Amino acid sequence: MSARSIVFLLLAVVVTGLTVLFARGWLERSRQTARGPAAAVATVEEKPTFEVLVAARDLPVGRLLSPADFTWQPWPEGNVSDAYTVRSKDKPADTASLNGAVMRRPVAKGQPIAKGAVVRKGERGFLAAVLRPGYRAVAIPVTPASSIAGLAQPGDFVDVILSVETTQSIDGQKVKRYGSQTVLTNVRLLALDQKINDDAAKKDVVKTVKPAKTATLEVMPKQAEILALAARLGVMSLSLQSLARTEEDLNRMAEKTESADEQRPPERGRSFTLDYQISRFVNSTRKQQQGPVVRVARGGTVTDQSFPQ
């Protein structure tokens, strides 16, 4: 084979290779051009355009909701149900009514909170949904001071303290005596009738808060009888408990943003305080009352003579 034939053969191979590469490149660009608009449409369709209200933690039945219990999560438009609480740029959502609502059905963490799974305040069955099985709801009278000035909120745990005033006869004179006792402890507060003045929406009207007059508590049937009778004996006050019962609970709540155990049962209180334990003036009267008594007989007359200690 001559040198000229070899050169022509090499040129033919080079030209063929370049032609193949050019054709492959042209075909690839054609495929991308044809596929580009469809891919862009698919990308737009897959991008979540709605946000659905979901549980931020496991929500059991009867739990009183707080803002920390729910959050917003992006959700594909095609999978949004009418039962979900949804918000978007064109459709904002207000979750204020969920604060203080109660779970009617359990919802796992990350799952949407359906409208039928929640009972809001004022709706029928709200109080019955809050109560745990076997418990009763009892309302007791309170004052702004005895209800911790409105700082206690539904879902908190409180102690119920009874203050009693009695009259005793000391040396023939009637003397008032006072005492207080923790009647129940670990009681869950269900509701307070504290309301905001409806006229506050009007112009030039100062927004006022009507103090609570009753507190609704969750107790066992026997404890409901105790509270009903205690309301006749004296004045009842509420003492707010910590959400964490131990340091371990407090650390767990701080690290994992979890609430404390809400299954603590209410119990009978054991502590009490009498008036002479806090005032020396009452104490001196009590000493005279507890002094020795001497029975003196003069002829047919017998009298008792008491002496202060």
VOVO-756775 format. One line per 5 residues: their letters; for each residue x, y, z of N, C-alpha, C. Coordinates in nm, 3 decimals. Example, Ala and Ser with C-alpha at 12.3 -4.5 7.8 and 13.67 -1.06 7.14 Angstrom:
REM VOVO-756775
AS	1.319 -0.569 0.780 1.230 -0.450 0.780 1.320 -0.330 0.780  1.285 -0.225 0.708 1.367 -0.106 0.714 1.290 0.003 0.787
***
This chain:
REM VOVO-756775
MSARS	0.086 -0.120 0.000 0.000 0.000 0.000 0.088 0.123 0.000  0.048 0.218 -0.087 0.130 0.339 -0.101 0.104 0.433 0.015  0.195 0.530 0.025 0.182 0.630 0.132 0.056 0.713 0.115  0.020 0.741 -0.013 -0.101 0.821 -0.035 -0.224 0.746 0.014  -0.229 0.616 -0.009 -0.345 0.538 0.035 -0.356 0.536 0.188
IVFLL	-0.242 0.525 0.251 -0.243 0.524 0.399 -0.294 0.657 0.454  -0.250 0.768 0.393 -0.294 0.901 0.438 -0.444 0.916 0.421  -0.495 0.874 0.302 -0.640 0.885 0.278 -0.719 0.798 0.376  -0.664 0.681 0.410 -0.731 0.592 0.503 -0.739 0.654 0.643  -0.628 0.714 0.684 -0.627 0.781 0.815 -0.724 0.898 0.818
LAVVV	-0.726 0.977 0.710 -0.819 1.091 0.705 -0.964 1.043 0.711  -0.990 0.932 0.644 -1.127 0.880 0.646 -1.168 0.836 0.787  -1.074 0.771 0.859 -1.105 0.729 0.996 -1.130 0.849 1.086  -1.046 0.954 1.071 -1.063 1.073 1.154 -1.196 1.140 1.125  -1.228 1.154 0.998 -1.354 1.220 0.962 -1.473 1.141 1.012
TGLTV	-1.463 1.008 1.002 -1.573 0.924 1.051 -1.592 0.939 1.201  -1.479 0.939 1.273 -1.489 0.957 1.419 -1.549 1.090 1.458  -1.504 1.198 1.390 -1.559 1.330 1.422 -1.708 1.337 1.390  -1.746 1.272 1.282 -1.888 1.272 1.244 -1.973 1.201 1.349  -1.920 1.088 1.398 -1.994 1.013 1.502 -2.006 1.096 1.629
LFARG	-1.896 1.159 1.669 -1.901 1.242 1.791 -1.997 1.358 1.776  -1.995 1.422 1.660 -2.086 1.535 1.636 -2.231 1.489 1.638  -2.256 1.373 1.578 -2.394 1.322 1.575 -2.444 1.287 1.714  -2.358 1.223 1.794 -2.398 1.189 1.930 -2.426 1.313 2.014  -2.339 1.415 1.999 -2.361 1.538 2.071 -2.490 1.607 2.030
WLERS	-2.516 1.607 1.900 -2.638 1.671 1.851 -2.761 1.599 1.902  -2.758 1.463 1.903 -2.871 1.386 1.953 -2.894 1.408 2.103  -2.785 1.419 2.179 -2.798 1.442 2.324 -2.859 1.578 2.352  -2.812 1.679 2.275 -2.869 1.813 2.294 -3.016 1.815 2.254  -3.051 1.741 2.155 -3.191 1.736 2.113 -3.278 1.672 2.220
RQTAR	-3.226 1.565 2.282 -3.303 1.500 2.389 -3.323 1.593 2.508  -3.216 1.664 2.548 -3.227 1.756 2.661 -3.324 1.869 2.632  -3.320 1.919 2.505 -3.412 2.027 2.470 -3.556 1.979 2.476  -3.581 1.856 2.427 -3.716 1.803 2.428 -3.762 1.767 2.570  -3.667 1.730 2.656 -3.701 1.687 2.791 -3.704 1.803 2.890
GPAAA	-3.643 1.915 2.855 -3.631 2.027 2.949 -3.762 2.080 3.000  -3.860 2.124 2.923 -3.987 2.178 2.974 -4.062 2.079 3.061  -4.064 1.951 3.021 -4.135 1.851 3.102 -4.071 1.835 3.238  -3.935 1.834 3.241 -3.866 1.823 3.370 -3.894 1.943 3.458  -3.899 2.061 3.396 -3.928 2.181 3.475 -4.067 2.175 3.534
VATVE	-4.165 2.126 3.453 -4.301 2.113 3.503 -4.308 2.013 3.617  -4.236 1.900 3.601 -4.236 1.798 3.707 -4.177 1.853 3.835  -4.069 1.935 3.820 -4.009 1.993 3.939 -4.106 2.084 4.010  -4.181 2.163 3.937 -4.278 2.252 3.998 -4.389 2.174 4.067  -4.432 2.064 4.003 -4.539 1.986 4.062 -4.495 1.916 4.190
EKPTF	-4.370 1.872 4.198 -4.324 1.801 4.316 -4.291 1.894 4.432  -4.270 2.020 4.404 -4.236 2.114 4.510 -4.359 2.138 4.598  -4.350 2.118 4.731 -4.465 2.141 4.819 -4.510 2.286 4.816  -4.638 2.306 4.796 -4.693 2.441 4.792 -4.782 2.470 4.911  -4.809 2.369 4.996 -4.894 2.386 5.112 -4.817 2.343 5.237
EVLVA	-4.862 2.397 5.352 -4.810 2.355 5.482 -4.927 2.301 5.563  -4.908 2.185 5.622 -5.012 2.117 5.699 -4.973 2.118 5.846  -5.070 2.138 5.933 -5.047 2.136 6.078 -5.029 1.992 6.124  -4.913 1.963 6.182 -4.881 1.827 6.227 -4.844 1.830 6.375  -4.842 1.712 6.436 -4.807 1.700 6.578 -4.656 1.710 6.595
ARDLP	-4.613 1.794 6.688 -4.471 1.808 6.718 -4.420 1.698 6.811  -4.511 1.627 6.875 -4.480 1.514 6.962 -4.601 1.423 6.964  -4.586 1.305 7.021 -4.700 1.214 7.032 -4.806 1.278 7.121  -4.929 1.285 7.071 -5.039 1.349 7.143 -5.141 1.244 7.183  -5.150 1.208 7.311 -5.246 1.107 7.355 -5.386 1.167 7.369
VGRLL	-5.484 1.082 7.388 -5.621 1.125 7.410 -5.631 1.202 7.542  -5.704 1.315 7.540 -5.724 1.394 7.660 -5.617 1.498 7.686  -5.517 1.509 7.599 -5.411 1.607 7.622 -5.459 1.748 7.588  -5.432 1.841 7.678 -5.461 1.982 7.652 -5.348 2.039 7.568  -5.381 2.094 7.453 -5.280 2.139 7.358 -5.223 2.274 7.398
SPADF	-5.096 2.290 7.366 -5.025 2.417 7.380 -4.951 2.442 7.249  -4.903 2.565 7.223 -4.832 2.591 7.097 -4.712 2.500 7.072  -4.654 2.443 7.177 -4.539 2.353 7.159 -4.578 2.214 7.109  -4.709 2.185 7.105 -4.754 2.052 7.065 -4.775 2.037 6.915  -4.776 2.145 6.839 -4.800 2.134 6.695 -4.708 2.229 6.619
TWQPW	-4.686 2.197 6.492 -4.599 2.276 6.406 -4.647 2.263 6.262  -4.592 2.345 6.173 -4.627 2.341 6.031 -4.522 2.263 5.954  -4.568 2.183 5.858 -4.478 2.099 5.779 -4.519 2.107 5.631  -4.422 2.127 5.539 -4.455 2.128 5.395 -4.521 1.998 5.353  -4.620 2.011 5.263 -4.699 1.895 5.223 -4.734 1.906 5.075
PEGNV	-4.719 1.796 4.999 -4.757 1.800 4.857 -4.905 1.832 4.841  -4.934 1.914 4.741 -5.071 1.961 4.722 -5.167 1.845 4.693  -5.121 1.746 4.621 -5.209 1.636 4.585 -5.249 1.547 4.701  -5.176 1.554 4.812 -5.204 1.467 4.928 -5.269 1.542 5.043  -5.323 1.660 5.018 -5.385 1.739 5.124 -5.532 1.702 5.135
SDAYT	-5.574 1.662 5.255 -5.713 1.626 5.279 -5.791 1.746 5.331  -5.921 1.743 5.310 -6.007 1.851 5.359 -6.011 1.854 5.512  -5.976 1.742 5.577 -5.978 1.737 5.723 -5.854 1.798 5.786  -5.751 1.829 5.706 -5.629 1.887 5.759 -5.644 2.038 5.774  -5.566 2.092 5.867 -5.554 2.237 5.879 -5.438 2.282 5.791
VRSKD	-5.469 2.361 5.687 -5.373 2.394 5.582 -5.354 2.544 5.577  -5.231 2.584 5.543 -5.204 2.725 5.517 -5.111 2.735 5.396  -5.121 2.845 5.326 -5.037 2.873 5.211 -5.020 3.024 5.201  -4.951 3.069 5.097 -4.932 3.213 5.079 -5.065 3.283 5.057  -5.154 3.216 4.988 -5.284 3.275 4.958 -5.390 3.243 5.063
KPADT	-5.360 3.151 5.154 -5.458 3.107 5.252 -5.392 3.093 5.389  -5.379 3.203 5.464 -5.321 3.192 5.599 -5.417 3.120 5.693  -5.362 3.063 5.800 -5.441 2.988 5.898 -5.411 3.040 6.037  -5.515 3.042 6.120 -5.503 3.088 6.259 -5.516 2.967 6.352  -5.414 2.945 6.433 -5.414 2.830 6.525 -5.441 2.872 6.669
ASLNG	-5.487 2.994 6.690 -5.511 3.040 6.827 -5.617 2.956 6.897  -5.715 2.906 6.822 -5.822 2.827 6.884 -5.774 2.691 6.933  -5.656 2.646 6.885 -5.603 2.517 6.929 -5.536 2.525 7.065  -5.500 2.644 7.107 -5.437 2.659 7.238 -5.540 2.633 7.348  -5.523 2.526 7.422 -5.619 2.487 7.524 -5.722 2.387 7.477
AVMRR	-5.717 2.351 7.347 -5.806 2.246 7.298 -5.760 2.111 7.350  -5.843 2.009 7.332 -5.812 1.876 7.387 -5.818 1.774 7.274  -5.729 1.674 7.284 -5.723 1.569 7.184 -5.835 1.468 7.207  -5.916 1.446 7.104 -6.022 1.345 7.109 -5.970 1.209 7.065  -5.873 1.210 6.973 -5.811 1.087 6.924 -5.659 1.104 6.929
PVAKG	-5.583 0.997 6.949 -5.437 1.009 6.954 -5.380 1.039 6.815  -5.273 1.118 6.812 -5.204 1.152 6.689 -5.054 1.134 6.714  -4.988 1.060 6.626 -4.845 1.034 6.640 -4.765 1.155 6.593  -4.641 1.162 6.637 -4.553 1.271 6.599 -4.533 1.275 6.447  -4.547 1.395 6.389 -4.529 1.412 6.247 -4.653 1.388 6.164
QPIAK	-4.762 1.337 6.226 -4.886 1.313 6.153 -4.975 1.436 6.156  -5.053 1.459 6.050 -5.144 1.575 6.049 -5.248 1.568 6.159  -5.280 1.682 6.216 -5.383 1.691 6.318 -5.515 1.719 6.247  -5.595 1.616 6.228 -5.723 1.631 6.160 -5.819 1.710 6.248  -5.914 1.777 6.182 -6.008 1.861 6.256 -6.095 1.778 6.350
GAVVR	-6.127 1.655 6.313 -6.210 1.572 6.399 -6.137 1.514 6.517  -6.004 1.526 6.521 -5.926 1.472 6.632 -5.914 1.568 6.749  -5.966 1.689 6.735 -5.949 1.793 6.836 -6.086 1.849 6.873  -6.105 1.873 7.002 -6.224 1.941 7.053 -6.179 2.074 7.110  -6.234 2.183 7.057 -6.195 2.316 7.102 -6.283 2.362 7.217
KGERG	-6.235 2.465 7.286 -6.309 2.521 7.398 -6.445 2.571 7.350  -6.546 2.544 7.429 -6.681 2.587 7.395 -6.758 2.487 7.311  -6.689 2.389 7.251 -6.759 2.289 7.172 -6.818 2.181 7.261  -6.923 2.118 7.213 -6.989 2.014 7.290 -6.895 1.895 7.309  -6.891 1.845 7.430 -6.805 1.731 7.461 -6.664 1.769 7.497
FLAAV	-6.635 1.900 7.510 -6.498 1.942 7.540 -6.454 1.889 7.676  -6.535 1.912 7.779 -6.494 1.872 7.913 -6.490 1.720 7.927  -6.585 1.651 7.863 -6.585 1.505 7.871 -6.463 1.446 7.802  -6.415 1.512 7.697 -6.296 1.462 7.628 -6.170 1.486 7.710  -6.170 1.588 7.794 -6.053 1.617 7.877 -6.038 1.514 7.988
LRPGY	-6.149 1.467 8.043 -6.144 1.379 8.159 -6.083 1.244 8.123  -5.999 1.195 8.213 -5.946 1.061 8.200 -6.050 0.960 8.248  -6.044 0.836 8.202 -6.143 0.736 8.244 -6.146 0.720 8.395  -6.266 0.722 8.452 -6.284 0.704 8.595 -6.279 0.832 8.675  -6.250 0.945 8.613 -6.238 1.072 8.685 -6.366 1.154 8.671
RAVAI	-6.377 1.257 8.754 -6.491 1.347 8.754 -6.441 1.491 8.747  -6.524 1.578 8.693 -6.494 1.721 8.688 -6.575 1.791 8.796  -6.508 1.867 8.882 -6.572 1.937 8.993 -6.531 2.083 8.988  -6.628 2.172 9.001 -6.602 2.316 9.003 -6.605 2.365 9.148  -6.504 2.443 9.185 -6.498 2.499 9.320 -6.488 2.650 9.309
PVTPA	-6.542 2.724 9.406 -6.531 2.870 9.402 -6.391 2.916 9.438  -6.343 3.017 9.367 -6.212 3.075 9.393 -6.221 3.226 9.382  -6.119 3.292 9.431 -6.105 3.437 9.420 -5.979 3.467 9.340  -5.960 3.593 9.294 -5.837 3.623 9.219 -5.711 3.586 9.295  -5.712 3.604 9.428 -5.593 3.569 9.506 -5.579 3.419 9.522
SSIAG	-5.692 3.351 9.549 -5.685 3.207 9.574 -5.661 3.127 9.447  -5.684 3.187 9.329 -5.658 3.117 9.202 -5.524 3.158 9.143  -5.432 3.206 9.225 -5.296 3.242 9.185 -5.299 3.355 9.082  -5.397 3.444 9.097 -5.407 3.566 9.015 -5.407 3.536 8.866  -5.466 3.423 8.826 -5.478 3.390 8.685 -5.353 3.334 8.622
LAQPG	-5.248 3.308 8.701 -5.124 3.255 8.645 -5.135 3.106 8.615  -5.221 3.034 8.686 -5.241 2.893 8.657 -5.325 2.878 8.531  -5.290 2.782 8.448 -5.357 2.760 8.321 -5.408 2.616 8.315  -5.513 2.591 8.233 -5.561 2.453 8.219 -5.449 2.358 8.180  -5.444 2.245 8.246 -5.336 2.148 8.226 -5.233 2.150 8.336
DFVDV	-5.230 2.257 8.416 -5.137 2.263 8.529 -5.187 2.175 8.643  -5.094 2.141 8.732 -5.128 2.063 8.851 -5.121 2.154 8.973  -5.221 2.143 9.059 -5.232 2.231 9.175 -5.262 2.148 9.300  -5.240 2.212 9.415 -5.287 2.160 9.543 -5.406 2.244 9.587  -5.501 2.182 9.653 -5.620 2.250 9.703 -5.604 2.268 9.854
ILSVE	-5.603 2.393 9.898 -5.584 2.426 10.039 -5.715 2.482 10.095  -5.759 2.429 10.207 -5.882 2.474 10.274 -5.846 2.556 10.397  -5.899 2.677 10.406 -5.882 2.764 10.522 -6.014 2.770 10.598  -6.008 2.740 10.728 -6.128 2.729 10.810 -6.121 2.828 10.925  -6.235 2.887 10.957 -6.249 2.975 11.073 -6.350 2.913 11.168
TTQSI	-6.310 2.894 11.292 -6.398 2.836 11.393 -6.405 2.926 11.515  -6.503 2.902 11.598 -6.519 2.978 11.723 -6.515 2.880 11.839  -6.426 2.904 11.933 -6.411 2.819 12.050 -6.437 2.900 12.176  -6.477 2.829 12.281 -6.503 2.893 12.410 -6.382 2.875 12.499  -6.318 2.985 12.537 -6.199 2.984 12.623 -6.227 3.070 12.745
DGQKV	-6.230 3.007 12.862 -6.258 3.078 12.988 -6.390 3.153 12.980  -6.489 3.091 12.920 -6.620 3.153 12.912 -6.632 3.257 12.802  -6.525 3.281 12.727 -6.530 3.378 12.619 -6.513 3.309 12.484  -6.588 3.356 12.385 -6.579 3.300 12.251 -6.462 3.363 12.177  -6.374 3.276 12.130 -6.253 3.321 12.059 -6.249 3.255 11.922
KRYGS	-6.220 3.334 11.818 -6.209 3.281 11.682 -6.073 3.215 11.663  -6.074 3.096 11.605 -5.952 3.024 11.575 -5.947 2.995 11.425  -5.826 2.984 11.371 -5.809 2.966 11.227 -5.711 2.852 11.201  -5.731 2.787 11.089 -5.642 2.679 11.047 -5.653 2.656 10.898  -5.549 2.597 10.839 -5.550 2.564 10.696 -5.495 2.423 10.679
QTVLT	-5.543 2.356 10.573 -5.506 2.218 10.548 -5.502 2.193 10.398  -5.401 2.118 10.354 -5.395 2.075 10.214 -5.490 1.957 10.199  -5.603 1.983 10.136 -5.707 1.880 10.123 -5.667 1.778 10.018  -5.627 1.825 9.898 -5.587 1.737 9.788 -5.461 1.791 9.725  -5.380 1.701 9.672 -5.258 1.740 9.601 -5.252 1.666 9.468
NVRLL	-5.171 1.717 9.375 -5.157 1.659 9.240 -5.290 1.660 9.164  -5.364 1.769 9.172 -5.493 1.781 9.105 -5.473 1.856 8.974  -5.525 1.800 8.864 -5.511 1.866 8.734 -5.620 1.971 8.717  -5.578 2.091 8.680 -5.671 2.201 8.656 -5.724 2.191 8.514  -5.855 2.180 8.501 -5.917 2.164 8.369 -5.956 2.297 8.306
ALDQK	-6.009 2.388 8.385 -6.058 2.514 8.327 -6.070 2.619 8.435  -6.057 2.745 8.392 -6.086 2.862 8.473 -6.182 2.950 8.394  -6.277 3.010 8.461 -6.376 3.089 8.388 -6.329 3.233 8.363  -6.199 3.253 8.361 -6.143 3.386 8.337 -6.162 3.423 8.190  -6.224 3.538 8.163 -6.253 3.578 8.027 -6.210 3.722 8.003
INDDA	-6.182 3.753 7.876 -6.146 3.890 7.838 -6.272 3.967 7.803  -6.276 4.093 7.840 -6.392 4.177 7.813 -6.417 4.188 7.663  -6.541 4.157 7.621 -6.576 4.160 7.478 -6.575 4.301 7.423  -6.591 4.402 7.508 -6.594 4.541 7.459 -6.455 4.593 7.426  -6.351 4.511 7.449 -6.215 4.559 7.424 -6.189 4.581 7.276
AKKDV	-6.270 4.520 7.188 -6.251 4.538 7.045 -6.295 4.677 6.999  -6.379 4.742 7.079 -6.425 4.875 7.042 -6.316 4.979 7.067  -6.326 5.089 6.998 -6.228 5.195 7.014 -6.248 5.265 7.148  -6.138 5.315 7.200 -6.138 5.393 7.324 -6.192 5.313 7.443  -6.179 5.181 7.438 -6.221 5.095 7.549 -6.100 5.020 7.600
VKTVK	-6.074 5.031 7.729 -5.959 4.965 7.789 -5.987 4.815 7.797  -5.890 4.735 7.756 -5.904 4.590 7.759 -5.891 4.542 7.903  -5.996 4.480 7.954 -5.998 4.433 8.091 -6.018 4.282 8.095  -5.982 4.222 8.208 -5.996 4.078 8.226 -6.085 4.054 8.347  -6.190 3.975 8.328 -6.277 3.939 8.438 -6.212 3.829 8.520
PAKTA	-6.190 3.851 8.648 -6.123 3.749 8.729 -6.207 3.623 8.740  -6.138 3.512 8.755 -6.206 3.383 8.763 -6.279 3.370 8.896  -6.397 3.311 8.890 -6.476 3.285 9.010 -6.489 3.136 9.040  -6.463 3.052 8.941 -6.468 2.907 8.962 -6.350 2.841 8.892  -6.305 2.732 8.948 -6.200 2.650 8.889 -6.251 2.508 8.878
TLEVM	-6.232 2.447 8.761 -6.278 2.310 8.738 -6.159 2.216 8.752  -6.173 2.116 8.839 -6.064 2.025 8.871 -6.101 1.882 8.832  -5.999 1.800 8.804 -6.017 1.659 8.770 -5.980 1.575 8.891  -6.079 1.505 8.948 -6.058 1.426 9.069 -6.132 1.294 9.057  -6.105 1.205 9.153 -6.176 1.078 9.163 -6.311 1.102 9.232
PKQAE	-6.407 1.008 9.219 -6.540 1.029 9.278 -6.538 1.061 9.428  -6.458 0.988 9.506 -6.451 1.015 9.650 -6.394 1.154 9.675  -6.296 1.193 9.597 -6.236 1.326 9.613 -6.333 1.436 9.573  -6.423 1.407 9.482 -6.527 1.504 9.446 -6.618 1.531 9.565  -6.648 1.428 9.643 -6.728 1.446 9.764 -6.652 1.532 9.866
ILALA	-6.522 1.509 9.875 -6.441 1.586 9.970 -6.444 1.735 9.934  -6.429 1.766 9.806 -6.429 1.906 9.764 -6.566 1.970 9.782  -6.672 1.894 9.757 -6.807 1.948 9.775 -6.831 1.987 9.920  -6.784 1.907 10.013 -6.801 1.938 10.154 -6.704 2.047 10.198  -6.582 2.047 10.145 -6.484 2.149 10.183 -6.531 2.288 10.144
ARLGV	-6.607 2.298 10.035 -6.658 2.429 9.994 -6.755 2.487 10.097  -6.818 2.401 10.179 -6.909 2.448 10.283 -6.836 2.482 10.412  -6.715 2.430 10.428 -6.643 2.450 10.554 -6.564 2.579 10.557  -6.514 2.624 10.445 -6.430 2.743 10.446 -6.394 2.789 10.306  -6.284 2.859 10.296 -6.237 2.916 10.169 -6.127 2.827 10.113
MSLSL	-6.137 2.795 9.983 -6.038 2.710 9.919 -5.947 2.793 9.830  -5.819 2.757 9.832 -5.717 2.824 9.752 -5.642 2.719 9.670  -5.578 2.766 9.563 -5.500 2.678 9.477 -5.352 2.711 9.491  -5.271 2.608 9.496 -5.125 2.622 9.503 -5.066 2.552 9.381  -4.996 2.627 9.295 -4.946 2.574 9.169 -4.824 2.486 9.192
QSLAR	-4.822 2.369 9.126 -4.709 2.277 9.132 -4.618 2.295 9.011  -4.496 2.246 9.024 -4.403 2.245 8.912 -4.443 2.136 8.813  -4.416 2.160 8.683 -4.444 2.058 8.583 -4.356 1.935 8.603  -4.234 1.956 8.650 -4.142 1.845 8.673 -4.149 1.805 8.821  -4.166 1.676 8.844 -4.175 1.627 8.981 -4.038 1.605 9.042
TEEDL	-3.937 1.577 8.958 -3.802 1.553 9.006 -3.704 1.628 8.917  -3.577 1.630 8.960 -3.473 1.692 8.879 -3.454 1.617 8.747  -3.475 1.485 8.748 -3.463 1.407 8.625 -3.568 1.450 8.524  -3.691 1.474 8.571 -3.797 1.521 8.481 -3.761 1.657 8.423  -3.706 1.745 8.507 -3.670 1.879 8.461 -3.562 1.873 8.355
NRMAE	-3.460 1.790 8.376 -3.354 1.777 8.276 -3.405 1.715 8.147  -3.494 1.618 8.159 -3.550 1.554 8.039 -3.632 1.653 7.958  -3.709 1.736 8.026 -3.790 1.836 7.957 -3.702 1.940 7.888  -3.589 1.977 7.953 -3.500 2.077 7.896 -3.426 2.025 7.774  -3.388 1.897 7.777 -3.310 1.840 7.668 -3.395 1.796 7.550
KTESA	-3.511 1.737 7.578 -3.592 1.679 7.472 -3.721 1.754 7.447  -3.739 1.868 7.516 -3.861 1.949 7.502 -3.986 1.863 7.520  -3.982 1.770 7.618 -4.098 1.687 7.646 -4.166 1.737 7.773  -4.295 1.712 7.780 -4.368 1.750 7.899 -4.353 1.643 8.005  -4.383 1.681 8.130 -4.374 1.586 8.239 -4.490 1.487 8.232
DEQRP	-4.479 1.384 8.314 -4.582 1.281 8.315 -4.715 1.341 8.360  -4.818 1.329 8.277 -4.948 1.386 8.308 -5.043 1.283 8.370  -4.994 1.166 8.403 -5.079 1.062 8.458 -5.070 1.056 8.610  -5.013 1.157 8.674 -5.004 1.155 8.819 -5.145 1.163 8.879  -5.179 1.078 8.974 -5.314 1.078 9.031 -5.325 1.179 9.144
PERGR	-5.443 1.238 9.165 -5.462 1.326 9.282 -5.464 1.244 9.411  -5.413 1.303 9.518 -5.403 1.233 9.646 -5.452 1.323 9.758  -5.482 1.261 9.872 -5.518 1.337 9.991 -5.395 1.407 10.046  -5.412 1.532 10.086 -5.303 1.606 10.145 -5.277 1.564 10.289  -5.156 1.587 10.336 -5.120 1.545 10.472 -5.077 1.661 10.561
SFTLD	-5.043 1.773 10.504 -4.993 1.885 10.584 -5.108 1.977 10.627  -5.089 2.042 10.743 -5.186 2.139 10.793 -5.111 2.241 10.879  -5.174 2.355 10.900 -5.115 2.462 10.981 -5.226 2.524 11.065  -5.199 2.541 11.195 -5.293 2.605 11.287 -5.247 2.746 11.318  -5.341 2.827 11.364 -5.311 2.969 11.383 -5.201 2.993 11.485
YQISR	-5.196 2.912 11.592 -5.097 2.935 11.697 -4.955 2.901 11.650  -4.944 2.833 11.532 -4.811 2.799 11.482 -4.745 2.915 11.407  -4.820 3.016 11.375 -4.764 3.127 11.297 -4.775 3.261 11.370  -4.843 3.265 11.484 -4.857 3.391 11.557 -4.839 3.368 11.706  -4.753 3.446 11.768 -4.730 3.433 11.912 -4.849 3.484 11.992
FVNST	-4.922 3.578 11.936 -5.038 3.630 12.008 -5.144 3.521 12.025  -5.166 3.445 11.919 -5.261 3.334 11.928 -5.203 3.224 12.014  -5.072 3.210 12.014 -5.006 3.105 12.091 -5.029 3.125 12.241  -5.024 3.250 12.289 -5.045 3.275 12.432 -5.187 3.237 12.471  -5.282 3.263 12.386 -5.420 3.224 12.416 -5.432 3.073 12.425
RKQQQ	-5.363 3.005 12.336 -5.369 2.859 12.336 -5.303 2.802 12.462  -5.197 2.866 12.511 -5.133 2.819 12.633 -5.227 2.830 12.752  -5.302 2.941 12.756 -5.398 2.954 12.865 -5.505 2.847 12.855  -5.543 2.815 12.729 -5.645 2.714 12.712 -5.594 2.575 12.753  -5.467 2.549 12.731 -5.412 2.418 12.759 -5.348 2.409 12.899
GPVVR	-5.365 2.513 12.982 -5.307 2.511 13.117 -5.377 2.409 13.207  -5.318 2.379 13.322 -5.379 2.282 13.414 -5.510 2.335 13.472  -5.601 2.246 13.497 -5.732 2.280 13.553 -5.744 2.212 13.691  -5.779 2.292 13.792 -5.794 2.242 13.929 -5.941 2.252 13.968  -5.995 2.141 14.014 -6.135 2.140 14.058 -6.138 2.172 14.208
VARGG	-6.207 2.280 14.246 -6.213 2.329 14.384 -6.354 2.303 14.438  -6.359 2.240 14.556 -6.487 2.209 14.620 -6.499 2.291 14.748  -6.602 2.373 14.757 -6.631 2.452 14.877 -6.772 2.415 14.923  -6.773 2.330 15.026 -6.901 2.283 15.074 -6.969 2.200 14.968  -7.085 2.242 14.926 -7.155 2.168 14.821 -7.134 2.228 14.684
TVTDQ	-7.043 2.328 14.673 -7.017 2.392 14.542 -6.883 2.344 14.488  -6.884 2.303 14.362 -6.761 2.257 14.294 -6.738 2.345 14.172  -6.619 2.404 14.165 -6.582 2.490 14.052 -6.447 2.444 13.994  -6.428 2.472 13.864 -6.300 2.443 13.798 -6.221 2.572 13.780  -6.098 2.569 13.826 -6.011 2.685 13.816 -5.895 2.650 13.722
SFPQ	-5.881 2.725 13.610 -5.770 2.698 13.515 -5.658 2.794 13.540  -5.534 2.747 13.511 -5.414 2.827 13.531 -5.333 2.823 13.401  -5.277 2.936 13.361 -5.191 2.936 13.241 -5.063 2.860 13.265  -5.008 2.801 13.159 -4.883 2.727 13.173 -4.768 2.823 13.196
***
